[in-house]
Amino acid sequence: MKLVKPYVKYVQNKDNFEHIAKAARICYASEAKGHNDYEFVENLWKKKNHRSPYRHGTLYYEIPASFQRLVNKFINNPFCTYVYIPGEYTWFISTNCQFVKELDSKILRTIDNFIISEEYIYKCAKAYPELLDIIRISFEIQTQISTSRELNRVSPNNICEQSTRYCNFANEKFGEHIAFCEPHWLDAITYYYENGEQEADERIFFKVDNKIFANVGENIEVGKYYPIATKGIPQKDGSSLVYNPITIGQDYIEGLLDDEQRYFRYIKYGMKPQDARGILGLDCATKCFYTYSIKEWKHILDLRYKGTTGDPHPNAKIIATEIYNKLKELNLLGDYE
């Protein structure tokens, strides 16, 4: 069993075909093999059963207000973000490649005349800062399945997520381990020696003769030589709740190991991955690829970072905080605080 840390990785869109391919491959935990990104992405469209990765491709338009009927095709659709600049009598619009490819061919021939680059939007944003709201940004995220469910509760969905239905965790490419994402209250990856602490992004755990061991270059028995730690959880009254690292922390690790072994047994007995996954808990690690406009990211941050509708779950806030920090670093949030 592998315990991994959550992460957020900003993925810049340098080419739509490459970007769409990256998103699609997240679903199957696959790498590029045998054909280029263009061929791979074109095949996704031709097969018709997996076109949603096209939502991660981005197109920008500047359409004069005199083309109002054309503009209405965009501003009345939930997959588009737009800003009207009265002084210029023009609409700036961002949308995804799936929406555009499904438009009528006559409309496609017309809108091709209004395509603009992201660089042009940044240039115009110096005079009109509100244009930053239509910039579309992608993140690759590793987190718990339970947390991805919270992040996925956005409409419309521009999401590619690793599939527990089509990914067989018994395959060699997963290293013969099922990955679970370390929850906010547990500290089982970072550990301490007499001469200092050691950081890692992941840690392998396994069981021999009913004893749990952690693989850290050498096998160390959990509990005896490798204590599992838990973190304090701030409470509203100012106190800190700490789960017992022995009765909860070690038992939690043992439970994940048991789930992993049951999964592998079921696969060995001939069960399909889509059925064997039923015994995997909500802390099973997943990877997701999200693409949203800055306006949409602000809405997500309202829910999972600020907690405008209630306290966000700590695991979700860890992810949302990293997204906030990256967007702030990219100077895309303006006066959003």
RODO-2510 file (C-alpha; in nm, 4 decimals, decimal comma):
residues 337
     n   res          X          Y          Z
     1     m     0,0000     0,0000     0,0000
     2     k     0,1310     0,3411    -0,0953
     3     l     0,0432     0,6553     0,0988
     4     v     0,0910     0,9754    -0,1038
     5     k     0,0658     1,3466    -0,0365
     6     p    -0,1875     1,5698    -0,2122
     7     y    -0,0551     1,8172    -0,4672
     8     v    -0,1640     2,0893    -0,7104
     9     k     0,0276     2,1370    -1,0359
    10     y    -0,0333     2,4290    -1,2717
    11     v    -0,0423     2,3049    -1,6344
    12     q     0,0119     2,5715    -1,8970
    13     n    -0,1704     2,5279    -2,2269
    14     k     0,0934     2,5700    -2,4967
    15     d    -0,0941     2,3731    -2,7601
    16     n    -0,4573     2,2608    -2,7549
    17     f    -0,3926     1,9106    -2,8919
    18     e    -0,1158     1,8457    -2,6394
    19     h    -0,3298     1,9880    -2,3587
    20     i    -0,6375     1,7814    -2,4456
    21     a    -0,4189     1,4705    -2,4671
    22     k    -0,2745     1,5355    -2,1204
    23     a    -0,6229     1,5645    -1,9752
    24     a    -0,7473     1,2478    -2,1469
    25     r    -0,4512     1,0385    -2,0340
    26     i    -0,5242     1,1280    -1,6711
    27     c    -0,8396     0,9157    -1,6978
    28     y    -0,6536     0,5970    -1,7834
    29     a    -0,3247     0,6721    -1,6029
    30     s    -0,1618     0,6204    -1,9433
    31     e     0,1388     0,7607    -2,1274
    32     a     0,1769     0,8610    -2,4908
    33     k     0,2518     0,5514    -2,6998
    34     g     0,2584     0,4814    -3,0703
    35     h     0,1033     0,8009    -3,2032
    36     n     0,1281     1,1753    -3,1605
    37     d    -0,1080     1,3972    -2,9639
    38     y    -0,2959     1,5102    -3,2767
    39     e    -0,3807     1,1532    -3,3792
    40     f    -0,4740     1,0568    -3,0243
    41     v    -0,7066     1,3548    -2,9793
    42     e    -0,8643     1,3135    -3,3230
    43     n    -0,9428     0,9491    -3,2421
    44     l    -1,1164     1,0563    -2,9203
    45     w    -1,3512     1,2703    -3,1283
    46     k    -1,4145     1,0073    -3,3956
    47     k    -1,5036     0,7396    -3,1388
    48     k    -1,7670     0,9770    -2,9908
    49     n    -1,7586     0,8060    -2,6477
    50     h    -1,4946     1,0244    -2,4828
    51     r    -1,5144     1,3804    -2,6095
    52     s    -1,5147     1,5562    -2,2719
    53     p    -1,1317     1,6022    -2,2712
    54     y    -1,1929     1,8593    -2,5474
    55     r    -1,3317     2,0838    -2,2745
    56     h    -0,9724     2,1420    -2,1643
    57     g    -0,8788     2,2993    -2,4962
    58     t    -0,9325     2,6754    -2,5018
    59     l    -1,0400     2,9264    -2,7661
    60     y    -1,0694     3,3044    -2,7275
    61     y    -1,2742     3,5426    -2,9391
    62     e    -1,3239     3,9161    -2,9810
    63     i    -1,6615     3,9700    -3,1489
    64     p    -1,8011     4,3140    -3,2388
    65     a    -2,1349     4,3997    -3,0786
    66     s    -2,2832     4,4358    -3,4283
    67     f    -2,2734     4,0538    -3,4530
    68     q    -2,5221     4,0193    -3,1689
    69     r    -2,6912     3,7037    -3,3010
    70     l    -2,3526     3,5350    -3,3132
    71     v    -2,2616     3,6655    -2,9686
    72     n    -2,5830     3,5185    -2,8285
    73     k    -2,4625     3,1692    -2,9220
    74     f    -2,1852     3,2175    -2,6669
    75     i    -2,3235     3,4307    -2,3860
    76     n    -2,6306     3,2097    -2,3460
    77     n    -2,4158     2,8988    -2,2984
    78     p    -2,2782     2,7859    -1,9590
    79     f    -1,9484     2,6749    -2,1152
    80     c    -1,8526     3,0317    -2,2045
    81     t    -1,7155     3,3221    -2,0020
    82     y    -1,7459     3,6706    -2,1454
    83     v    -1,6839     4,0379    -2,0825
    84     y    -1,8407     4,3266    -2,2730
    85     i    -1,6294     4,6405    -2,3160
    86     p    -1,8766     4,9262    -2,3797
    87     g    -1,6137     5,1742    -2,4928
    88     e    -1,4912     4,9340    -2,7597
    89     y    -1,8374     4,7977    -2,8515
    90     t    -1,6985     4,4481    -2,8425
    91     w    -1,7335     4,1165    -2,6584
    92     f    -1,4362     3,9171    -2,5347
    93     i    -1,5254     3,5497    -2,4966
    94     s    -1,3493     3,2316    -2,3834
    95     t    -1,4802     2,8809    -2,4298
    96     n    -1,3721     2,5198    -2,4756
    97     c    -1,2987     2,3180    -2,7876
    98     q    -1,5832     2,0700    -2,7425
    99     f    -1,8428     2,3454    -2,7423
   100     v    -1,6941     2,5021    -3,0563
   101     k    -1,6573     2,1738    -3,2503
   102     e    -2,0248     2,0995    -3,1904
   103     l    -2,1391     2,4291    -3,3444
   104     d    -2,3004     2,4478    -3,6860
   105     s    -2,0434     2,4512    -3,9695
   106     k    -2,1719     2,7875    -4,0965
   107     i    -2,1152     2,9435    -3,7536
   108     l    -1,7684     2,7882    -3,7399
   109     r    -1,6692     2,9566    -4,0655
   110     t    -1,7813     3,2923    -3,9251
   111     i    -1,6233     3,2770    -3,5800
   112     d    -1,2862     3,1764    -3,7229
   113     n    -1,2513     3,5429    -3,8210
   114     f    -1,2705     3,6516    -3,4573
   115     i    -1,0192     3,4169    -3,2914
   116     i    -0,7639     3,5956    -3,0727
   117     s    -0,4658     3,4804    -2,8673
   118     e    -0,4294     3,4643    -2,4916
   119     e    -0,1349     3,7041    -2,5211
   120     y    -0,3651     3,9590    -2,6855
   121     i    -0,6088     3,9341    -2,3920
   122     y    -0,3276     3,9995    -2,1433
   123     k    -0,2279     4,3025    -2,3491
   124     c    -0,5845     4,4385    -2,3514
   125     a    -0,6206     4,3628    -1,9788
   126     k    -0,3742     4,6427    -1,9024
   127     a    -0,6522     4,8833    -1,9984
   128     y    -0,9429     4,6576    -1,9002
   129     p    -0,8421     4,4415    -1,5974
   130     e    -1,1811     4,2678    -1,5963
   131     l    -1,0675     4,0734    -1,9049
   132     l    -0,8548     3,8530    -1,6805
   133     d    -1,1789     3,6842    -1,5727
   134     i    -1,2045     3,5032    -1,9078
   135     i    -0,8517     3,3552    -1,8968
   136     r    -0,8779     2,9749    -1,8642
   137     i    -0,6349     2,7956    -1,6328
   138     s    -0,5697     2,4218    -1,5846
   139     f    -0,4509     2,2331    -1,2784
   140     e    -0,3531     1,8699    -1,2309
   141     i    -0,4492     1,7683    -0,8785
   142     q    -0,3801     1,4632    -0,6657
   143     t    -0,6152     1,4210    -0,3725
   144     q    -0,8634     1,1841    -0,2082
   145     i    -1,1656     1,0637    -0,4059
   146     s    -1,3805     1,2217    -0,1348
   147     t    -1,2138     1,5590    -0,1983
   148     s    -1,2415     1,5346    -0,5759
   149     r    -1,6166     1,4887    -0,5294
   150     e    -1,6313     1,8254    -0,3531
   151     l    -1,4224     1,9942    -0,6218
   152     n    -1,6342     1,8333    -0,8939
   153     r    -1,9558     1,9894    -0,7666
   154     v    -1,9280     2,2740    -1,0158
   155     s    -2,1502     2,3275    -1,3153
   156     p    -2,0533     2,3018    -1,5944
   157     n    -1,7899     2,0340    -1,5320
   158     n    -1,4552     2,0618    -1,7103
   159     i    -1,2991     1,7575    -1,5458
   160     c    -1,0901     1,4574    -1,6388
   161     e    -1,0387     1,2183    -1,3478
   162     q    -0,8467     0,8943    -1,3118
   163     s    -1,0959     0,6124    -1,3495
   164     t    -1,1151     0,3345    -1,0897
   165     r    -1,3380     0,1567    -1,3419
   166     y    -1,0834     0,1323    -1,6234
   167     c    -0,7590     0,1424    -1,4213
   168     n    -0,6562    -0,2017    -1,2972
   169     f    -0,4397    -0,1323    -0,9911
   170     a    -0,3012    -0,4850    -1,0110
   171     n    -0,1120    -0,3894    -1,3280
   172     e     0,2626    -0,3435    -1,3088
   173     k     0,2456     0,0244    -1,4053
   174     f     0,0975     0,1001    -1,0622
   175     g     0,3964    -0,0623    -0,8929
   176     e     0,1832    -0,3360    -0,7370
   177     h     0,0492    -0,0879    -0,4861
   178     i    -0,2774     0,1001    -0,4516
   179     a    -0,2200     0,4649    -0,3652
   180     f    -0,4187     0,6311    -0,0879
   181     c    -0,3915     1,0039    -0,0261
   182     e    -0,2814     1,1076     0,3217
   183     p    -0,5707     1,2887     0,4991
   184     h    -0,5163     1,6220     0,6734
   185     w    -0,5155     1,4713     1,0243
   186     l    -0,2498     1,2042     0,9609
   187     d     0,1308     1,2396     0,9607
   188     a     0,2595     0,9044     0,8360
   189     i     0,4885     1,0141     0,5526
   190     t     0,7058     1,2667     0,7321
   191     y     0,8908     1,0940     1,0125
   192     y     1,1683     1,1724     1,2557
   193     y     1,5085     1,0316     1,3426
   194     e     1,7365     1,1264     1,6291
   195     n     1,9413     1,3310     1,3842
   196     g     1,6467     1,5110     1,2272
   197     e     1,3355     1,4654     1,0144
   198     q     1,2975     1,3246     0,6660
   199     e     1,0442     1,4434     0,4091
   200     a     0,8924     1,2359     0,1307
   201     d     0,6040     1,2591    -0,1139
   202     e     0,5044     0,8988    -0,0602
   203     r     0,5671     0,5979     0,1624
   204     i     0,5156     0,2254     0,1079
   205     f     0,3471     0,0209     0,3810
   206     f     0,3112    -0,3568     0,3882
   207     k     0,2177    -0,6338     0,6290
   208     v     0,4153    -0,9474     0,7197
   209     d     0,2950    -1,1952     0,9838
   210     n     0,0283    -0,9475     1,0981
   211     k     0,2918    -0,6790     1,1573
   212     i     0,2922    -0,3534     0,9609
   213     f     0,6182    -0,2230     0,8151
   214     a     0,7117     0,1017     0,6437
   215     n     0,9615     0,0892     0,3605
   216     v     1,1981     0,3835     0,4013
   217     g     1,5058     0,2396     0,2370
   218     e     1,4987    -0,0256     0,5051
   219     n     1,1980    -0,1976     0,6536
   220     i     1,0923    -0,0416     0,9838
   221     e     0,8186    -0,1897     1,1975
   222     v     0,5285     0,0494     1,2438
   223     g     0,4475     0,1273     1,6036
   224     k     0,7705    -0,0077     1,7429
   225     y     1,0400     0,1736     1,5441
   226     y     0,8224     0,3896     1,3203
   227     p     0,5560     0,5737     1,5207
   228     i     0,2548     0,7010     1,3263
   229     a     0,1778     1,0615     1,4173
   230     t    -0,1461     1,2603     1,3938
   231     k    -0,1944     1,6347     1,3571
   232     g    -0,3981     1,8726     1,5676
   233     i    -0,7300     1,9828     1,4192
   234     p    -0,8260     2,3395     1,5225
   235     q    -1,1665     2,3650     1,6894
   236     k    -1,3986     2,6663     1,7023
   237     d    -1,3340     2,7162     2,0724
   238     g    -0,9604     2,7529     2,0074
   239     s    -0,8686     2,4051     2,1253
   240     s    -0,7030     2,1372     1,9133
   241     l    -0,8415     1,7889     1,8528
   242     v    -0,5748     1,5197     1,8147
   243     y    -0,6700     1,1657     1,7153
   244     n    -0,4901     0,8902     1,9044
   245     p    -0,2031     0,7822     1,6757
   246     i    -0,2091     0,4241     1,8019
   247     t    -0,5773     0,3408     1,8239
   248     i    -0,6689     0,5455     1,5146
   249     g    -0,3511     0,6205     1,3172
   250     q    -0,2088     0,2698     1,3090
   251     d    -0,5511     0,1117     1,2735
   252     y    -0,6167     0,3423     0,9752
   253     i    -0,2995     0,2217     0,7988
   254     e    -0,3891    -0,1409     0,8698
   255     g    -0,7369    -0,0854     0,7273
   256     l    -0,5925     0,0519     0,4006
   257     l    -0,3608    -0,2491     0,3751
   258     d    -0,6556    -0,4842     0,4234
   259     d    -0,8555    -0,3040     0,1522
   260     e    -0,5610    -0,3281    -0,0868
   261     q    -0,5150    -0,6997    -0,0296
   262     r    -0,8841    -0,7696    -0,0762
   263     y    -0,8807    -0,5767    -0,4066
   264     f    -0,5835    -0,7769    -0,5337
   265     r    -0,7480    -1,1048    -0,4285
   266     y    -1,0694    -1,0171    -0,6120
   267     i    -0,8763    -0,9317    -0,9299
   268     k    -0,6853    -1,2610    -0,8995
   269     y    -1,0155    -1,4469    -0,8664
   270     g    -1,1303    -1,2929    -1,1962
   271     m    -1,3334    -0,9926    -1,0801
   272     k    -1,3320    -0,6887    -1,3098
   273     p    -1,1685    -0,3669    -1,1791
   274     q    -1,5022    -0,1846    -1,2104
   275     d    -1,6461    -0,4267    -0,9515
   276     a    -1,3397    -0,4797    -0,7308
   277     r    -1,3136    -0,1024    -0,6759
   278     g    -1,6206    -0,1213    -0,4536
   279     i    -1,4103    -0,2111    -0,1500
   280     l    -1,1752     0,0895    -0,1890
   281     g    -1,2486     0,3733     0,0524
   282     l    -1,2915     0,7447    -0,0149
   283     d    -0,9281     0,8163     0,0762
   284     c    -0,8122     0,6231    -0,2298
   285     a    -0,5880     0,8624    -0,4236
   286     t    -0,7119     1,0079    -0,7494
   287     k    -0,5681     1,2435    -1,0079
   288     c    -0,7853     1,5082    -1,1722
   289     f    -0,7390     1,7625    -1,4486
   290     y    -0,9482     2,0789    -1,4156
   291     t    -0,9795     2,3700    -1,6586
   292     y    -1,1858     2,6756    -1,5682
   293     s    -1,1914     3,0470    -1,6360
   294     i    -1,0682     3,2766    -1,3599
   295     k    -1,4303     3,3769    -1,2976
   296     e    -1,5158     3,0094    -1,2400
   297     w    -1,2063     2,9499    -1,0256
   298     k    -1,3136     3,2417    -0,8041
   299     h    -1,6471     3,0681    -0,7492
   300     i    -1,4687     2,7444    -0,6544
   301     l    -1,2413     2,9367    -0,4162
   302     d    -1,5463     3,1021    -0,2581
   303     l    -1,6738     2,7550    -0,1663
   304     r    -1,3555     2,5598    -0,0874
   305     y    -1,1142     2,8335     0,0254
   306     k    -1,3250     3,1098     0,1790
   307     g    -1,6102     2,8811     0,2833
   308     t    -1,8870     3,1244     0,1903
   309     t    -2,1515     2,8517     0,2246
   310     g    -2,0000     2,6815     0,5306
   311     d    -1,6642     2,5583     0,6549
   312     p    -1,4874     2,3673     0,3755
   313     h    -1,3519     2,0246     0,4576
   314     p    -0,9830     2,0526     0,5610
   315     n    -0,8713     1,8218     0,2768
   316     a    -1,0539     2,0395     0,0231
   317     k    -0,9132     2,3577     0,1753
   318     i    -0,5577     2,2221     0,1394
   319     i    -0,6146     2,1924    -0,2358
   320     a    -0,8041     2,5215    -0,2659
   321     t    -0,5301     2,7071    -0,0788
   322     e    -0,2668     2,5830    -0,3234
   323     i    -0,4880     2,6884    -0,6167
   324     y    -0,5388     3,0315    -0,4599
   325     n    -0,1651     3,0768    -0,4031
   326     k    -0,0804     2,9818    -0,7630
   327     l    -0,3433     3,2102    -0,9170
   328     k    -0,2195     3,4894    -0,6904
   329     e     0,1368     3,4220    -0,8043
   330     l     0,0200     3,4440    -1,1681
   331     n    -0,1416     3,7842    -1,0912
   332     l    -0,4796     3,6587    -1,2102
   333     l    -0,6990     3,7258    -0,9076
   334     g    -0,6983     4,1052    -0,9181
   335     d    -0,8579     4,2438    -0,6024
   336     y    -1,0046     3,9044    -0,5022
   337     e    -0,9144     3,8423    -0,1377
***
